[in-house]
Amino acid sequence: MTGTLGILLFAKHLGLITSVQEVLEALITQGKPINPRLYQEVLSTAQESL
């Protein structure tokens, strides 16, 4: 089973999205809680930085 963050990483890998961070920020703005440590780990995996 894959969660939201895994799907975002896969979408970036496929070239369906250009920025995981932009989508994460939109989710946070809409009230989706994302652990700060996990947020950093996902950005690192996506080769993005703050």
C-alpha contacts under 8 A as a table, 3 or more apart, distances in Angstrom:
res1	aa1	res2	aa2	distance
2	T	5	L	7.99
2	T	6	G	5.69
2	T	7	I	6.59
3	G	6	G	5.31
3	G	7	I	6.28
4	T	7	I	5.14
4	T	8	L	6.29
5	L	8	L	5.03
5	L	9	L	6.32
5	L	42	V	7.14
6	G	9	L	5.12
6	G	10	F	6.20
7	I	10	F	5.03
7	I	11	A	6.03
8	L	11	A	5.01
8	L	12	K	6.23
8	L	17	I	7.98
8	L	20	V	6.20
9	L	12	K	5.18
9	L	13	H	6.21
9	L	20	V	6.90
9	L	42	V	7.56
9	L	45	T	7.77
9	L	46	A	6.26
10	F	13	H	4.93
10	F	14	L	6.22
11	A	14	L	5.12
11	A	15	G	6.18
11	A	16	L	5.07
11	A	17	I	5.91
12	K	15	G	4.92
12	K	16	L	5.71
12	K	17	I	4.96
12	K	18	T	5.99
12	K	19	S	7.01
12	K	20	V	6.87
12	K	46	A	7.50
13	H	16	L	7.65
14	L	17	I	7.90
15	G	18	T	6.51
17	I	20	V	7.16
19	S	22	E	5.49
19	S	23	V	6.88
19	S	48	E	7.83
20	V	23	V	5.32
20	V	24	L	6.16
20	V	43	L	6.99
20	V	46	A	7.01
20	V	48	E	7.83
21	Q	24	L	4.97
21	Q	25	E	6.06
21	Q	43	L	6.67
21	Q	48	E	7.42
22	E	25	E	5.19
22	E	26	A	6.30
23	V	26	A	5.05
23	V	27	L	6.24
24	L	27	L	5.06
24	L	28	I	6.18
24	L	39	Y	7.95
25	E	28	I	5.07
25	E	29	T	6.08
26	A	29	T	5.04
26	A	30	Q	6.26
27	L	30	Q	5.08
27	L	31	G	6.50
27	L	32	K	5.36
28	I	31	G	5.09
28	I	32	K	4.88
28	I	33	P	6.15
28	I	34	I	6.96
29	T	32	K	7.33
34	I	38	L	7.04
34	I	39	Y	6.46
35	N	38	L	5.24
35	N	39	Y	6.08
36	P	39	Y	4.89
36	P	40	Q	6.29
37	R	40	Q	5.25
37	R	41	E	6.26
38	L	41	E	4.92
38	L	42	V	6.08
39	Y	42	V	5.30
39	Y	43	L	6.31
40	Q	43	L	5.15
40	Q	44	S	6.11
41	E	44	S	5.06
41	E	45	T	6.17
42	V	45	T	5.05
42	V	46	A	6.09
43	L	46	A	4.97
43	L	47	Q	6.05
43	L	48	E	4.92
43	L	49	S	6.02
43	L	50	L	8.00
44	S	47	Q	4.89
44	S	48	E	5.74
44	S	49	S	6.68
45	T	48	E	7.58
